[in-house]
Structure formats: C-alpha cells, structure tokens
C-alpha cells in the first residue's frame, strides 16, 4: 500500500510539472484589482499608477486572429517615475522581490518565441527576456531587444543555450530594461505582446488542442513498450522519454510503422513519454517495473 501511495504521489507531481507552461502565455486571463486589471500570473507597475494612466492594459488587438481574444499592451510614461507606475514592465515574478524562478519547465526547450508590435519613441528599445534556473540557481539569461518599430504583428524568437534547467521567469518591457543597471524609458513607447511559447510559434487553436489518442502497453512495462498511435497523416514522429526530474533520458525518431520501443536500458521508475510530429505533441505516463 505504501508503494502504491508513493507511485501515485510521484505521478501527480510529475503530471503537474509536465503540464506546466508559461503562465497566461496568451494574456487571455485578467484579474480585476480595484480600478485596474492585471494579467493573471504576471506582475506590473499598475499598482503604483493612480489612473487614468496604467502601464499595462488588456488589448483586443491580438495575434494570431484565430487564437484567443486579447494581448498585453505595455506603455511607458516619462512624466511619471518608476514608483508612480511610469515604467512599462510586466514580469512573472513579484515586482517587490529579487529575480526568482516563478514557473517550472520540463524537458529542454531550445527557444522562446511569440509575437509583438512596437512603437519606439526617442530611440527606446523593447526587451523580452527569460532567465532559467536549476535548483534555484540562475543558469542562463536570454533575450530579444530591438529599437526598430513594428506597426504590424511580428514574430520573434531567440535561442536558449544551457545544460539543464527546472524553472524560469520572464520579463517584458517597452524600453531597454537591464535588471543590474538603473535605467529609465526614453519615450512613451508602446509594446504589444501575444502568445509566448517554447520552441514553436502558436498559429492556430487546433495546434494547441489536437489530441491523437496515443496509448502505451503494457503499462507497467519491462523491456519493450508498444505504441498505439492514431497517425493518419503518416508524419515523421519523434519519441522523447523524460524522467521524474524532467531530464530527457531517451530520444529517437520513429521509423514509419514502428510501434515498439526498447526501454531495457531505463531503470525502474515513472517516466513521461512524449510523441511529437510537425503538427502536434502528446504525452503519456509510463511506469517501468521489473
């Protein structure tokens, strides 16, 4: 009974971790706080504003048009100081603390991407950045910075180069924001951001919700696991297996009609099996027990 309880506990924790993602990445969810709204899961300068100006607002100008209803609009105001809400910033960590990991990540994302529009004033530069952490220690900082205005929705992506990470935090600003240096906006620049994602651009609702009915058997398995995959498009498939810490322990390209995978080299434990094509990704838990 104790063994079953431990397995269930690990399964629940693993499911929470593997389903974690960038919080409110499409800025669809907003929380009313007094006279303003904040994007759920994000901190902004809005608590310092006195209205009618608020540095971060919900916008119906979003992208792609078929995905969601809103984006985040971030604006600086040079007539106000930082503590009057004049700095256009949104962060996944609280404004009142030092930079901390704020959401878990799984696997090994290789890039951060999304969409933006930008009106740069007085040579301001926008900033979109992510910091990665392993056991609470910063293992990498990566970002996108440009002073070039973009009047239409524009994709951005930047690589993430690191060995291992278990969590992250993201900050966005309408001006060039350096956390180690005191800087101020040069103008009342305006930045829109929508649909942040790891590795792949979000282009449709279908892409986010498609399920392909993958099953694994036997489960628990010992040395061989059989995959039952509804893959009517005959896409090339990649199989990734992650352990309970989110570390990739096995990866291979599935040959056409291949339905069996040798797992004899993996230890007894609980794993997450990820099957990926160019158009979809699905995950299933697998218990190896001998």
Secondary structure, 3 states (H helix, E strand, C coil): CHHHHHHHHHHHHHHHHHCCCCCCCCCCCEEEECCEEEECCCEECHHHCCCCCCCEEEECCCCCCCCCCCEEEEECCCCCCHHHCCCCEEECCCCCCCCCCCEECCCCCCEEEEEEEEECCCCCCEEEEEEEEECCEEEEEEEEEECCCEEEEEEEEEECCCCCCCEEEEEEECCCCCCCCCCCCCCCCEEEEEEEEECCCCCCHHHHHCCCCCEEECCCECCEEEEECCCCCCCCEEEEEECCCCCEEEEEEECCCCCEEECCCCCCEEEEEEEECCCCEEEEEEEECC
